Amino acid sequence: MENLQKLIRYYFNYSVIKDALPFLLKGAVLTIKFSFIAEFFGVIFGLILAIMKISKIKVFKYPSIAYIEFFRGTPLLMQIMFAYYALPYIGINLSGFFAGLLALSLNSAAYIAEIFRAGIESIERGQIEASRSLGMNFFQTMRYIVLPQALRRVTPPLTNDFIILLKDSSLLSVIAVVELLRAAKEIATWKVNPSTYTAAAFIYLLITLPLSQLVHYLERRYKIID
């Protein structure tokens, strides 16, 4: 029992956590900022990739397939390190912030493309054929018939993707971006105490748990509507 109490005091050192909290919260804000910006660009690029993939035009279809397979099939950590360490060899020097943002956005786009593709292909074929019979072209059908319905269906998985992206942003610590995990690591080294990791874990939970509940709510809501 005494050993357990010592262990708890070691990993939940109130004094260390109190001193570190402002720095951890600053790192958490940067984590959220990275996630929102990367998700924003990921949604835009992912939607374009999804439309390219379902297109029958080969010059659009196959490059999008290659892109999606590459970024889904290689580790995000490798992509981050490539953006930061390898691009300078061809004259592209990016700060840790922009290298991390680039890698997260490109990786997110690949996964979001598959979410949009599934959402678009879930729309009944009859609606698409009906729009064509009314004289609509491919892009008009997408804009007025398919996408408004698909966006409703992909909202829950997009929210879930944002949660995953938020947690994956911790990998940016390897390129010295002081997000939440990096802040916890630096303070733990300075204080010679791991309590900041415990605090960072709870901050991640405080951010992701409400989002997880939002996903469940959206899934139930849209299931009832459908």
Buried (B, 14 or more C-beta within 10 A) or exposed (E): EEEEEEEEEEBBBEEBBEBBBEBBBBBBEBBBBBBEEBBEBBBEBBBBBBBBBBEEEEEBBEEBBEBBEEBEEEEBBEBBBBBBEEBEEEEEEBEBBEBBBBBBBBBBBBBBBBBBBBBBEEBEEEEBEEBBEEEBEBEBBBEEBBBEBBBBBBBBBBBBBBBEBBBBBBBBBBBEBBBBBBBBBBBBEEBEBBBBBBBBEEBBEEBBEEEEEBBEEBBEEBEEEE
